[in-house]
Amino acid sequence: MIDPVSVVGLIASLLGFSARDIIPKLRVYLRDNSELAFRQKRESVRHHMLVETLRGYYCAALRSEGPAGFHFYEVEIDGKNRVLTSVVAKPEWVGFHADLDKVRCTVSPRPAALGDGRIVPTASNAHGLEIWNPRISADRLARYYALVFGAGSRIYDQELYRLLNVGGFPQDLSVSFGLDSYFRYRFGVGLLIEELTLALMENTFNIDAIVRGKADYLPLRQYFLPNASRFSDYQSRVCAGGIQVTFAMARDAGDFVIPTQMRSASVDGGQGWRSIVPMAYHQPMVDADEEVSLECSVFRELFEELFSGEEAEEHVKRVEPDWYFEECPALKWLKKNRRNLTVKCTCFAPNLLFGTYDFGILLVVHDPAFWKKFGKQMSTNWEIGKAKKITTESSGNLGGLAALVAEDPWSDQGLVSLVEGLTLLKALEPKRVAELTFRRQLTQ
């Protein structure tokens, strides 16, 4: 766990604030945040409140765009109940099935982040946090920092791929990335969730009051994502994100088994929310040019999150970027039996809650031999919650699938990937998948 005061001192100076203005306030708010009344109020901020506030903030702007514009992603269950999410998409960004190994991914030279974070050809400060110039006070910034560090999550800086451009939907998908750092994301646009949480607390969960006073309560959102035209302006912010994998393994019982998890209190974001496994930021560990394909993150995170790949978490000292295939028998089996796999990109899902991007992936193992040999070897890592176990659901269990989708709260991008993945899985293997009683809805 990092020392909040030392990190915030660095960040404050890069943002044009004096550390002396931030640190005393941070100490006070960290102390206040530890008090029982504050913790209870923060825990009262539910996922649906965050999503409903976002809808109140953006819905009028989305409706003005018309059918070809952005829509909120919802899930309709049994033709009546709806699950709302913070994911927005255009119609062509969902419901496709691009072969993941044919998605073209490139990485640009390390950018300098100037102005609003736009890409220029020469390198600048290693963290580049001087890009910020939102209308925010030192006091309010200290409150956001206190919410980050007071959550008790594991947080450390790492290199990641920030999104620059994506296009070619649905079947000629190409993505360009730049290299950046987690801290530059987390202490910039990544503070949007803390800002929204604090606004709900300050206004006793009155969403209308927040929307009316958005300039005061949501200055970062007004700066980074004020309207729909900025959603796809990825170069105007450090747009971090990654992959959400619906992992389906065939069994002799004539179905697929799909693992999910509850996010632990140690993860930086989405604590206590349901998610699919694996899910991760897209980032390099060994060689940024060699690991830029989305597939690299899919299989590396499969190793880390399901097959005890602790060494993949941080500070890997390897020469070959795909070293985990040789060290993990389950991954070695997948590589050797690639003909028995389906690996498809099913959706592109920007998340307004975090200001991130995600690609939904369906990874299907059609040969039951894999589950028979490696199913019992799956184990948890630190990202999984108190139960410390992976939950699995059968693709043939009609009621179980519906209950899983309806569970609250879900990691929104994970839910989107699951719904898109199950929809494609049903089309690929209709006899192994129950009739789906849920479907996507795109609404404005």
C-alpha positions, 0 to 999 in steps of 0.5 A: 500500500502506498503512502497517500501523503507522499503520492498526493504531494507529488500529484498536487505539485504537478497539478499546479497546487502547492502540496502545503495546500493539499496535504493538511486537508487530506490528513483531516479528511482521511481522519474524518473518513475513518469515522463510523458515520462517514463510512455508513453514509458512503456505503449507502451510496448504491450502484443504482444511484451512481447510474441514475445520476449519470442518466440524469446528467446525460440523457437529454444530450443523448436524445438529441443525437438521434438513433445513430448516436450514443445509447445507454446499455440496459438489460431487459429480463423477462420482457419487463425488468430492466438492469441499468448500466453506466455503459454507453454504446453506438448500435454498431459497437455491440452484437458483433463477433470479430475474431480476436486474433484478427483485431489489429492493435498498434501502439504509438510512441510514448506521448507527451500529455499536454493541454487536455491530454492530446497526443504530441510526438515528443516525450514530456514529464513521466507522469504528465499530470500537469495536463489538468486545469479543471475548475476545482479547489484544493479542498475538493481535490483533497476530499476526492483523494481521501475517498481514494485512499480511505477505501483501503484498496491496493493501489500502485503505479503501472504502465498501461495502454491508453486508448487513442482510436478505435474503428472498423466496426463490426468485422474490420476492427482496428485499435490504436493505443499509447503508453501511459501510467495508471497514476495519470489515469487514476488521479485524473479522469479516474476520480470521476467516481469519487466525485459522483460518490461525494456529490450524492453524499453531500446532497443526501442522494438527491439526484436532481439537485446534483444535476442542477448544480453540476458545475459545483458538484461535478467539476471534473465531469464537466471538464473531462466528459461534459457531453456526448461529443467527448465520449469518443474523443479518447485523446482528450483524456487518459482513457484507460481500460481493458478486457472483460472475458466471458470464459465458457468451458464445455463439460461432459454434462452437455453444458458450459461452466462460466466463472464469476467472482465478487470483487474484493475490498482490495481492488481499486474500484468496484469493491463488492461488485459481481464481475466475470473472470478474467477482467483487467486493464490492458497493459504490457508487462514485458514488451509494449510492442509485443503485448499490444494485442488484446489477446495478450491481456486475455490469456495473461489475466486468465493465468493470473486470476484463475491459475495462480499466476501471482508472478504476473501481477507486477514487476515481472522480469521476463524476456519473452512476453508469453512466458506464462504459456510454458509455466502454466499447464492449463495455458499450455493446453489452450495454446496447443489446442487452439483449434478447440477454442473460439475467441471472439470480440463481442462488444466495445463498451465505454464506461461513463462511471470511470471514464474507461473503455472495455472490450467484451470477449467470449472465450469458449473451450469446446473440448470437455477435456479441459474442464475435466483436467483443469477445472479443479485447479482453478484458484483465487487471487487477491482480487476476489472477495471475502468468500475467496472462491470462484462462483460458477454457473451452468449455461444450461441452467435457465433460472441460474443465468437469469438470476446471475444477470439480475444480481445487484450490483454488477460491474457494468462492463462485466455485465455487458460482456456477459450478456453479449457473450452468452448471446453469441454462445447461444448462437454457436452452441444452441444445445448447450445453452438454455433459452435466454430470458434477457436481452440487450436494450439500447436506450436514450 
